[in-house]
Amino acid sequence: MPTILLPASAAAFAPRSQPNVVLNTKVDPWLTATLKRINRIKRPLNSVPQHFRCLTETLSSPSAIWTLCSITLPKAPGSELRKDSNPLIEAISNYQFIHIEAYVVHVDMVSQNEVAFKLTPETIDSLVEYHKDVHSVDTFASTWDWSEKEVQLKKLQADFVQAANKYVYRTNALALEGLEEDGAGELLCGRSEEVKSAILGLFLPLLPPPPRIVDVVRPAPLLPSSTGVENWWQQTLPPSHSNSVDSWKIVPSSPSTTSSGDSNPGMWASMGLNEHQLPSPTPSYSQPYTTAAYSAPQYYSAPMTTAAIPSLPLPSMLMQQCSTSAGLGGFTWDRYPDYSLPYATTM
């Protein structure tokens, strides 16, 4: 869309001045008919300059005020409105008409073929007063309280003053067909509804601030191999062994010297040799059965000192000794096989 330049008189808070009129090289017939209709004194309209002069003088008249629309607004806040059983009396008592009036600031029949209207200072003052006394009170009461509510309300009122002064209604140049004597006029062809919707759209509600987004700080998850704080000071104890440990799995620091009793004590009952003893079978080394848990001293203490195992005579040496001391204790050679048989078989 091309940029449309408006005169300085269309700016906010700018005073009224002569409108800016731009006509084409050929004037449309409807504009000629409109100017002839509103002029009390007949003026020649045979050229473009004559149309330009007539239209500019008509729109520059102090009485050239257009009524764009009329809006019905309440006179007081909702809590102060009068209640009546008769709807007509209630409407007359509680509502008022505000006429939206404006004057022409720009006419362009060359590029945009449009006309621009700016609100009069009286209309702006009426709208600002209604916004402050009625609209602000209602919107303030209809919203919940927060710390900066009053500051936000004052900002809302200031923004409305700016918007009302900046508002410029622009429409097709055919709207000049509603022109009347002394330059006044009304909008035709439903254009009043456009102005009404635009004016009511300037009354914005008081919106509360958006909720603040709070960042939730979550702790970093622990790795599977790490331990929690609750396990830092727990002492790890070795598990108790409920069953006895096999003797071949644990090598003791010193072999056990336990001995087993003779399986045949009657064999040596008749012997009178007290100074000589036959060796017992080689004992099997086994760890004594215990259910107590292994403690640290069991693994780290110094090995215990034990007495050396005395050397035992071999069976062949025993046979020589028996031959020299035959006859002692009733030993005879006819019983030699009874005693030498176990050793002969084991060898």
C-alpha positions in Angstrom: 0.0 0.0 0.0 1.5 3.4 -0.9 2.4 5.9 1.8 -0.3 8.5 2.2 0.8 11.9 3.4 -1.6 14.0 5.4 -1.3 17.8 6.1 0.1 19.1 9.3 -3.4 20.0 10.5 -4.2 16.3 10.7 -1.5 15.7 13.4 -2.4 15.2 17.0 -3.1 18.4 19.0 -2.7 20.4 15.8 -5.0 23.4 15.5 -7.6 23.6 12.7 -6.5 25.3 9.5 -7.5 25.5 5.8 -8.0 22.0 4.3 -5.7 20.6 1.7 -7.6 20.1 -1.5 -6.2 18.4 -4.6 -8.4 18.1 -7.7 -7.9 16.2 -10.9 -7.5 17.9 -14.3 -11.1 16.9 -15.0 -13.8 17.5 -12.3 -16.3 14.7 -11.7 -19.9 15.7 -12.5 -21.2 14.7 -9.0 -18.8 17.2 -7.4 -20.1 20.0 -9.7 -23.7 19.2 -8.8 -23.0 19.1 -5.1 -21.3 22.5 -5.1 -24.1 24.1 -7.1 -26.7 22.7 -4.6 -25.1 24.1 -1.5 -24.2 27.6 -2.8 -26.8 30.2 -2.1 -25.0 32.6 -4.4 -24.7 31.2 -7.8 -21.0 31.0 -8.8 -19.5 30.0 -12.1 -18.1 26.4 -12.0 -16.7 26.1 -15.5 -13.0 25.2 -14.7 -10.9 23.3 -12.2 -9.6 26.4 -10.4 -13.2 27.6 -9.8 -14.1 24.2 -8.3 -11.0 24.3 -6.2 -11.8 27.8 -4.9 -15.4 27.1 -4.1 -14.7 23.8 -2.3 -11.8 25.2 -0.3 -13.9 28.2 0.9 -16.8 26.0 1.8 -14.8 23.5 3.9 -12.8 26.3 5.6 -15.9 27.9 7.1 -16.1 27.8 10.9 -19.6 26.2 10.6 -18.3 23.4 8.3 -18.6 20.8 11.0 -19.6 17.2 10.0 -21.5 14.8 12.2 -19.9 11.5 11.7 -22.1 9.5 14.0 -23.9 9.6 17.4 -23.0 7.2 20.3 -25.2 6.3 23.3 -23.1 6.1 26.5 -24.0 5.8 30.2 -23.9 8.9 32.3 -22.4 7.4 35.4 -20.6 4.2 36.4 -22.6 1.0 36.6 -22.9 1.1 40.4 -24.6 4.5 40.3 -27.1 3.9 37.5 -30.8 4.5 38.4 -33.1 1.5 38.5 -36.7 2.0 37.3 -39.5 -0.3 36.3 -40.1 1.8 33.2 -37.4 1.0 30.7 -37.9 4.3 28.9 -37.4 6.4 32.1 -34.4 4.3 33.0 -32.8 4.8 29.6 -33.4 8.6 29.6 -32.1 8.9 33.2 -28.9 6.8 32.7 -27.8 7.3 29.1 -26.6 10.2 27.0 -25.8 10.9 23.4 -22.4 12.0 22.3 -22.2 13.4 18.8 -19.0 12.6 17.1 -18.2 15.8 15.1 -15.3 16.4 12.8 -14.0 18.8 10.1 -12.3 18.1 6.8 -8.5 18.3 6.7 -7.7 16.6 3.4 -9.3 16.0 0.0 -7.5 14.0 -2.6 -9.2 13.3 -5.9 -6.0 12.4 -7.9 -4.1 9.5 -6.3 -6.2 8.1 -3.4 -9.6 9.6 -4.2 -10.4 10.1 -0.5 -11.4 12.6 2.1 -10.0 12.8 5.7 -11.9 14.0 8.8 -10.4 15.0 12.2 -12.4 15.2 15.4 -13.2 18.6 16.9 -11.7 19.6 20.2 -15.2 19.6 21.8 -15.8 16.0 20.7 -12.4 15.0 22.0 -13.1 16.6 25.4 -16.4 14.8 25.7 -14.8 11.4 25.0 -12.0 12.0 27.4 -14.4 13.1 30.2 -16.5 10.0 29.7 -13.4 7.8 29.7 -12.2 9.3 33.0 -15.4 9.5 34.9 -17.3 6.4 33.7 -15.2 4.0 31.8 -12.2 4.1 34.0 -14.3 3.5 37.2 -16.1 0.5 35.7 -13.0 -1.1 34.4 -11.1 -0.5 37.6 -13.9 -2.2 39.6 -14.1 -5.1 37.3 -10.5 -6.3 37.6 -8.7 -7.8 40.6 -6.2 -5.7 42.6 -2.4 -5.8 42.1 0.4 -3.6 43.2 0.6 -1.3 40.1 -3.1 -1.1 39.3 -3.5 2.6 39.8 -0.4 3.4 37.7 -1.7 1.2 35.0 -5.1 3.0 35.1 -3.4 6.4 34.7 -1.4 5.1 31.7 -4.6 3.8 30.2 -6.2 7.3 30.5 -3.1 9.0 29.0 -3.1 6.5 26.0 -6.8 7.3 25.3 -6.1 11.0 25.2 -3.4 10.4 22.6 -5.5 8.0 20.6 -8.5 10.4 20.5 -6.3 13.3 19.2 -4.6 11.1 16.6 -7.8 9.6 15.2 -8.5 10.5 11.6 -11.3 9.0 9.7 -10.5 8.4 6.0 -13.1 7.4 3.4 -13.9 7.6 -0.2 -14.3 11.1 -1.7 -17.9 10.3 -2.6 -18.6 11.1 1.1 -18.6 14.8 0.0 -22.1 14.1 -1.5 -23.4 14.6 2.0 -22.2 18.2 2.0 -24.8 20.8 3.0 -25.0 24.5 3.3 -22.2 26.4 5.1 -20.0 23.3 4.7 -21.6 21.1 7.2 -22.6 17.5 6.4 -23.3 13.9 7.4 -21.9 10.6 6.3 -24.1 8.6 4.0 -24.2 5.0 2.8 -23.6 3.4 6.2 -20.3 5.1 6.8 -21.4 6.2 10.2 -21.2 2.6 11.5 -17.6 2.5 10.6 -16.9 5.6 12.7 -18.9 4.3 15.6 -17.0 1.0 15.7 -13.7 2.8 15.5 -14.6 5.2 18.3 -15.8 2.4 20.6 -12.6 0.5 19.9 -10.6 3.3 21.5 -12.1 2.3 25.0 -9.7 -0.4 26.0 -10.1 -2.5 29.2 -7.7 -2.4 32.1 -5.7 -5.6 31.7 -3.8 -7.1 34.6 -0.1 -7.9 34.1 0.6 -11.3 32.6 1.7 -14.0 35.1 5.4 -14.2 35.7 7.2 -17.3 34.5 9.0 -18.9 37.4 12.0 -21.0 36.4 11.9 -24.2 38.4 15.5 -25.2 39.4 15.7 -29.0 39.5 18.6 -30.8 41.1 21.0 -32.6 38.7 20.2 -36.3 38.7 22.8 -38.5 40.3 24.7 -41.0 38.1 23.9 -44.7 38.7 27.5 -45.3 40.0 27.3 -42.5 42.5 26.0 -42.8 46.0 23.7 -40.4 47.9 24.5 -38.4 50.9 22.7 -40.8 53.2 25.3 -43.6 52.3 28.4 -41.6 52.8 28.9 -42.5 56.5 27.7 -46.1 56.4 30.4 -48.6 57.2 30.6 -51.5 54.7 30.9 -54.8 56.6 31.9 -58.0 55.0 29.1 -60.5 54.6 28.8 -63.3 57.2 29.6 -66.8 55.9 26.8 -69.1 57.0 28.5 -72.2 55.7 32.0 -73.5 56.5 34.7 -72.7 54.0 36.4 -75.6 52.3 39.8 -76.3 53.6 41.4 -76.2 50.2 40.2 -72.6 49.5 41.9 -71.0 52.6 45.5 -71.7 53.4 46.2 -71.2 57.1 49.3 -69.5 58.3 50.4 -72.8 60.1 49.2 -76.3 59.8 47.1 -77.8 62.5 48.6 -80.4 64.8 45.4 -82.2 65.6 45.7 -85.9 65.8 43.2 -88.6 65.6 42.9 -91.5 68.0 44.0 -95.1 67.2 41.4 -97.0 65.3 42.5 -100.4 66.8 43.7 -99.8 70.4 43.7 -103.5 71.2 46.6 -104.2 68.9 49.1 -102.5 71.2 47.6 -103.7 74.5 50.0 -106.6 74.8 53.1 -104.6 74.0 55.4 -103.6 76.8 57.3 -101.0 74.8 56.6 -97.7 76.5 59.6 -95.9 75.0 58.6 -96.5 71.4 55.3 -95.5 69.7 54.1 -96.2 66.3 53.1 -93.1 64.2 49.4 -92.6 63.6 48.1 -92.1 60.1 48.8 -88.8 58.4 46.1 -86.4 59.6 44.0 -84.4 57.1 44.3 -80.7 57.7 40.9 -79.0 58.0 39.7 -75.6 59.3 37.5 -75.8 62.4 33.9 -75.1 61.7 32.7 -71.7 62.8 29.8 -69.4 62.0 31.4 -66.2 63.1 32.2 -63.5 60.6 35.8 -63.2 59.6 37.5 -60.3 61.2 40.4 -58.2 60.2 43.0 -59.7 62.6 42.4 -63.1 61.1 43.8 -61.9 57.8 46.4 -59.4 58.9 47.8 -60.8 62.1 51.3 -62.3 62.2 51.4 -66.1 61.9 51.3 -68.0 65.2 54.5 -70.0 66.3 53.9 -73.7 66.7 56.1 -76.5 67.9 57.9 -78.6 65.3 56.5 -82.0 64.6 58.7 -84.7 66.0 60.2 -87.1 63.5 58.6 -90.6 63.6 60.5 -93.8 63.0 59.9 -95.7 59.8 58.5 -99.3 60.0 61.9 -100.8 59.0 63.6 -99.2 61.9 61.0 -100.4 64.2 61.5 -103.9 63.1 65.2 -103.8 64.0 64.5 -102.5 67.4 61.9 -105.2 68.0 64.4 -107.8 67.1 67.0 -106.7 69.6 64.5 -106.4 72.4 62.6 -109.6 71.7 61.2 -111.2 74.8 60.3 -108.0 76.4 56.7 -107.7 77.1 55.9 -111.2 75.6 56.8 -110.3 72.0 57.7 -113.4 70.0 58.6 -113.9 66.3 55.6 -116.1 65.6 53.4 -113.0 65.9 55.5 -110.8 63.6 53.1 -111.0 60.7 50.3 -109.5 62.9 52.2 -106.4 63.4 54.2 -106.0 60.2 51.2 -106.6 57.9 49.7 -103.1 58.0 53.0 -101.5 57.2 53.9 -104.0 54.5 50.7 -103.3 52.7 50.9 -99.6 53.0 54.4 -99.5 51.6 
